[in-house]
Amino acid sequence: MRRPLSRAARQAATAALATLLLAGCASQAARNLTAAPRPTASAFELEGRLSASDGERAANGALTWSHSPTADEWTVYSPLGQIVGQLVRTPHGAMLLTADGRTERADDADTILPRLLGVPAPIDGLQHWVQATPRPGARVLSLDAAGRPARISDAGWIIDYMEYAGPAADAPPRRIDAEWGQARIRLVIDQWTPRR
């Protein structure tokens, strides 16, 4: 017949078990999951619907984005279809043209993209986010059943892939939710066209 453990032995066993569980949770949180290989387009065009908020202001409308390694052109439309603003990035800098005819120039698009979107999203990050491909330094936090990223952490942003365009492992994202503090972006991609 087994003798019951003393109170001290039970406490020691409980403490050891708790330590093992916490260590397992910590290593799981620190681990960077590996997603299934995904095609990455260096150039693409997309059309979609965008909503953004910084905790005080909110905006929504349609978006078209043409991207290549050396240039970007963003056009944001109001819900009624009028152009709210257009941002063009080239190797020589970036220019924002607003609906009231004002023009703003900057050395890089990250400086003036927040004026178009209303939140300080990194343009280099966005080109990876819309393809569900983590850029260097980003971490995949969870995967969906097809091995695709379900959640990524990137430069303080948490990007959730709420829906993909289909069940295939290489299907592009359809709905993306990203947040960083009070800043939130939701993008629904209606049309995705990779370019060569």
C-alpha positions as CSV (number, residue, x, y, z in Angstrom):
1,M,0.0,0.0,0.0
2,R,1.4,3.4,-1.0
3,R,1.8,6.0,1.7
4,P,0.3,9.4,1.0
5,L,2.7,12.2,0.2
6,S,3.5,14.7,3.0
7,R,2.2,18.2,2.6
8,A,5.7,19.5,1.9
9,A,6.2,16.8,-0.8
10,R,2.9,17.8,-2.4
11,Q,3.8,21.5,-2.4
12,A,7.2,20.7,-3.9
13,A,5.6,18.5,-6.7
14,T,3.0,21.3,-7.4
15,A,5.7,23.9,-7.6
16,A,7.8,21.7,-10.0
17,L,4.8,21.1,-12.2
18,A,3.9,24.8,-12.3
19,T,7.5,25.6,-13.3
20,L,7.5,23.1,-16.1
21,L,4.1,24.4,-17.4
22,L,5.3,28.0,-17.3
23,A,8.5,27.1,-19.1
24,G,6.6,25.3,-21.8
25,C,4.3,28.3,-22.3
26,A,7.2,30.7,-22.5
27,S,9.1,28.6,-25.1
28,Q,5.9,28.3,-27.1
29,A,5.3,32.0,-27.1
30,A,8.9,32.7,-28.1
31,R,8.9,30.1,-30.9
32,N,8.6,31.4,-34.5
33,L,6.4,29.1,-36.4
34,T,7.3,28.2,-40.0
35,A,4.5,28.7,-42.5
36,A,4.0,26.7,-45.7
37,P,6.1,28.2,-48.6
38,R,4.1,30.9,-50.3
39,P,4.6,32.6,-53.7
40,T,5.8,36.2,-53.3
41,A,5.2,38.7,-56.1
42,S,7.7,41.5,-56.3
43,A,5.1,43.5,-58.3
44,F,1.3,43.4,-57.9
45,E,-1.9,45.3,-58.2
46,L,-4.8,45.1,-55.8
47,E,-8.2,46.6,-55.3
48,G,-10.0,46.5,-52.0
49,R,-11.8,48.2,-49.2
50,L,-10.0,49.8,-46.4
51,S,-11.0,51.1,-42.9
52,A,-8.5,52.7,-40.5
53,S,-8.6,54.2,-37.1
54,D,-6.1,55.8,-34.8
55,G,-8.4,55.7,-31.7
56,E,-9.8,59.1,-32.3
57,R,-10.4,59.4,-36.0
58,A,-11.7,56.7,-38.4
59,A,-11.9,56.6,-42.2
60,N,-13.0,54.0,-44.7
61,G,-13.4,53.7,-48.5
62,A,-12.0,51.9,-51.5
63,L,-8.3,51.4,-52.3
64,T,-6.3,50.7,-55.4
65,W,-2.6,49.9,-55.0
66,S,0.0,49.3,-57.7
67,H,3.3,48.1,-56.4
68,S,6.7,47.3,-57.9
69,P,10.2,47.1,-56.3
70,T,10.9,50.7,-57.3
71,A,7.4,52.4,-57.3
72,D,4.1,52.4,-55.6
73,E,0.8,54.2,-56.4
74,W,-2.0,54.3,-53.9
75,T,-5.4,55.8,-54.6
76,V,-8.0,56.0,-51.8
77,Y,-11.6,56.7,-52.6
78,S,-14.4,57.9,-50.3
79,P,-17.4,55.6,-49.8
80,L,-19.2,57.6,-52.5
81,G,-16.4,57.0,-55.0
82,Q,-14.5,60.4,-55.0
83,I,-10.7,60.3,-54.8
84,V,-9.6,61.3,-51.3
85,G,-5.9,61.2,-52.1
86,Q,-3.2,59.7,-54.2
87,L,0.3,58.8,-53.1
88,V,3.1,58.0,-55.6
89,R,6.5,56.6,-54.5
90,T,9.5,56.6,-56.8
91,P,13.2,56.2,-56.2
92,H,13.3,60.0,-56.0
93,G,10.9,60.3,-53.1
94,A,7.1,60.4,-52.5
95,M,4.3,62.7,-53.4
96,L,0.8,63.0,-51.9
97,L,-1.9,64.7,-53.9
98,T,-5.1,65.4,-51.9
99,A,-8.7,65.9,-53.1
100,D,-8.5,69.7,-52.6
101,G,-5.5,69.9,-54.9
102,R,-2.7,70.2,-52.3
103,T,0.6,68.5,-53.0
104,E,3.0,67.3,-50.3
105,R,6.4,65.8,-51.0
106,A,8.7,63.7,-48.8
107,D,11.9,61.7,-49.1
108,D,10.1,58.5,-48.4
109,A,6.5,57.2,-48.5
110,D,6.4,56.2,-44.8
111,T,6.6,59.9,-43.9
112,I,3.3,60.8,-45.7
113,L,1.4,57.5,-46.0
114,P,-0.2,58.2,-42.5
115,R,-1.8,61.3,-44.0
116,L,-3.5,59.1,-46.7
117,L,-4.4,56.2,-44.4
118,G,-4.8,58.0,-41.1
119,V,-2.4,55.5,-39.3
120,P,1.4,55.1,-39.4
121,A,1.6,51.8,-41.3
122,P,5.0,50.9,-42.8
123,I,4.8,50.7,-46.5
124,D,7.6,48.1,-46.6
125,G,5.6,46.0,-44.2
126,L,2.3,46.4,-46.0
127,Q,3.7,44.8,-49.2
128,H,4.4,41.7,-47.2
129,W,1.2,41.8,-45.1
130,V,-1.0,41.7,-48.2
131,Q,0.8,38.5,-49.4
132,A,0.9,36.8,-45.9
133,T,4.7,36.5,-46.2
134,P,6.6,37.6,-43.1
135,R,9.4,40.1,-43.8
136,P,12.8,39.7,-42.1
137,G,12.3,40.3,-38.4
138,A,8.6,39.5,-38.3
139,R,7.4,36.4,-36.5
140,V,4.6,34.0,-37.4
141,L,2.6,33.5,-34.2
142,S,0.0,31.0,-35.4
143,L,-1.0,29.0,-38.5
144,D,-4.3,28.0,-40.0
145,A,-5.2,24.4,-41.0
146,A,-3.6,24.8,-44.4
147,G,-0.2,25.9,-42.8
148,R,-0.7,29.6,-43.8
149,P,-0.1,32.4,-41.4
150,A,-3.1,33.2,-39.2
151,R,-1.3,35.8,-37.0
152,I,2.0,37.6,-37.5
153,S,3.9,40.1,-35.3
154,D,5.8,42.7,-37.2
155,A,7.5,45.9,-35.8
156,G,4.9,46.1,-33.0
157,W,2.0,45.4,-35.3
158,I,-0.2,42.3,-34.9
159,I,-1.6,41.2,-38.3
160,D,-4.5,38.7,-38.3
161,Y,-5.5,36.9,-41.5
162,M,-9.2,36.5,-41.0
163,E,-9.9,35.0,-44.4
164,Y,-8.0,33.7,-47.5
165,A,-9.3,33.8,-51.0
166,G,-9.6,30.0,-51.1
167,P,-8.6,26.8,-49.3
168,A,-5.3,26.2,-51.3
169,A,-2.0,26.8,-49.4
170,D,-1.0,29.5,-51.9
171,A,-4.3,31.4,-51.9
172,P,-3.8,35.1,-51.2
173,P,-5.3,36.8,-48.2
174,R,-8.8,38.2,-48.6
175,R,-9.3,39.9,-45.2
176,I,-6.5,41.3,-43.0
177,D,-6.9,43.0,-39.6
178,A,-3.8,44.8,-38.2
179,E,-3.4,46.7,-35.0
180,W,-0.7,48.5,-33.1
181,G,-1.8,50.2,-29.9
182,Q,-4.8,52.4,-30.8
183,A,-4.1,52.1,-34.6
184,R,-6.2,49.7,-36.5
185,I,-6.4,48.8,-40.2
186,R,-8.9,46.4,-41.9
187,L,-8.3,45.5,-45.5
188,V,-10.6,43.4,-47.6
189,I,-8.9,42.5,-50.9
190,D,-11.5,42.2,-53.7
191,Q,-9.0,41.7,-56.6
192,W,-5.3,40.6,-56.5
193,T,-3.2,40.5,-59.6
194,P,0.5,39.5,-59.4
195,R,2.7,41.1,-62.1
196,R,6.0,40.1,-63.6
